């Protein structure tokens, strides 16, 4: 009974992991700019990998393979978001700037700087404040 439940649960986790990998690949092809594509790749890469490794861990049972898969999952869990952040930060500091469309809230809103007149630091402060 437990073996059947573990088999179905691991199959579901593997299927969900493959589904998220597929949606991440579609996002890489369909999203319009670098940052959207990188977000799709980074989020789905981490989530799909954790789901696939969790399914494999359930299939492995209590063995050395379980320990190795847990170490791989821990490594991916920390390095994938860090790599995505480093890539986005280096793209921001180089030629790939974020393009902000000016928000038109009427003539009363003069406190928000536009993308043409502000520095990257002031745009980041404005984004954190909203």
C-alpha positions in Angstrom: 0.0 0.0 0.0 2.8 2.4 1.0 4.8 1.4 -2.1 1.9 2.3 -4.4 1.4 5.7 -2.6 5.1 6.5 -2.9 5.1 5.5 -6.5 2.2 7.7 -7.4 3.6 10.6 -5.3 7.0 10.4 -6.9 5.4 10.1 -10.4 3.3 13.3 -9.7 6.4 15.2 -8.5 8.3 14.1 -11.6 5.4 15.1 -13.9 5.1 18.5 -12.2 8.8 19.1 -12.5 8.8 18.2 -16.2 5.7 20.5 -16.6 7.5 23.4 -15.0 10.6 22.8 -17.1 8.5 22.9 -20.2 6.7 26.1 -19.2 10.1 27.7 -18.4 11.3 26.7 -21.9 8.2 28.2 -23.5 8.8 31.3 -21.4 12.3 31.6 -22.7 11.0 31.5 -26.3 7.9 33.7 -25.8 8.8 36.5 -23.4 9.9 39.8 -25.0 13.0 41.0 -23.1 16.1 39.6 -21.4 14.8 40.2 -17.8 11.5 38.4 -18.4 13.2 35.5 -20.0 15.7 35.3 -17.2 13.0 35.4 -14.6 11.2 32.5 -16.3 14.3 30.5 -16.6 15.5 31.2 -13.0 12.2 30.5 -11.2 11.2 27.4 -13.2 14.7 26.1 -13.1 14.8 26.1 -9.3 11.2 24.9 -8.8 11.4 22.2 -11.5 14.7 20.9 -10.2 13.5 20.7 -6.6 10.3 18.8 -7.8 12.2 16.4 -9.9 14.8 15.7 -7.2 12.1 15.3 -4.6 10.4 12.7 -6.8 13.7 10.9 -7.3 14.3 11.0 -3.6 11.0 9.3 -2.9 11.9 6.6 -5.4 15.4 6.1 -4.0 14.2 5.2 -0.5 16.6 5.2 2.5 20.0 4.8 0.8 23.1 6.6 -0.1 21.4 7.9 -3.3 18.9 9.8 -1.1 21.7 11.6 0.7 23.4 12.4 -2.6 20.1 13.7 -4.1 19.6 15.8 -1.0 23.0 17.4 -1.3 22.4 18.1 -5.0 19.0 19.7 -4.1 20.6 21.9 -1.5 23.4 23.0 -3.9 20.8 23.8 -6.6 18.5 25.6 -4.1 21.3 28.1 -3.2 23.3 28.4 -6.4 20.5 28.8 -9.0 18.9 31.9 -7.6 22.3 33.4 -6.8 23.5 32.8 -10.4 20.3 34.4 -11.8 20.7 37.4 -9.5 24.4 37.8 -10.5 23.4 37.6 -14.2 20.7 40.2 -13.8 22.9 42.5 -11.8 25.7 42.3 -14.4 23.2 42.9 -17.2 21.9 46.0 -15.3 25.4 47.4 -14.8 26.2 46.9 -18.5 24.3 47.8 -21.6 21.0 46.0 -20.8 19.2 48.6 -18.8 15.6 48.1 -17.6 13.2 50.1 -19.7 10.5 51.8 -17.6 7.5 53.1 -19.3 6.5 56.5 -17.7 3.4 56.1 -15.5 0.8 58.7 -16.4 -1.2 59.3 -13.2 -2.3 62.8 -14.3 -0.8 66.2 -13.7 -0.8 66.0 -9.9 1.8 63.2 -9.8 5.2 65.1 -10.1 7.0 63.3 -7.3 7.8 60.2 -9.4 10.8 60.6 -11.7 10.6 59.5 -15.3 12.9 56.9 -16.9 14.6 59.6 -19.0 15.5 62.0 -16.1 16.4 59.6 -13.3 19.5 57.7 -12.4 19.4 53.9 -11.9 19.7 54.4 -8.1 16.7 56.7 -7.9 14.7 54.3 -10.1 15.5 51.5 -7.7 14.5 53.6 -4.7 11.2 54.5 -6.5 10.5 50.9 -7.3 11.2 49.8 -3.7 8.9 52.5 -2.3 5.9 51.4 -4.5 
